[in-house]
Amino acid sequence: MQLSNIRSEFAVGQSSEQLYKYYLHLNEFYRRELVLVEYILEQYPDLLLMPEWKIVKVMEKSEELIELKLSDIASYYQQNK
């Protein structure tokens, strides 16, 4: 379903508007998680062979790096509006 179709479906009432905001929030969350997983799998192909404590460290480090990259992208778009 295209985003414009979803927008028109949820433009009816206040509760629909709130549902649309939840949808956008979940969509953004999903995209961030997808970027994180792709980054981890590219950087650490042997992830499944690592001990659990090392996997946790990899995830924490990757989350920090991804947040920095995403915040750089967000600030770039805010400056160029």
Secondary structure, 3 states (H helix, E strand, C coil): CCHHHHHHHCCCCHHHHHHHHHHHHHHHHHHHHHHHHHHHHHHCCCHHHCCHHHHHHHHHHHHHHHHHHHHHHHHHHHHCC
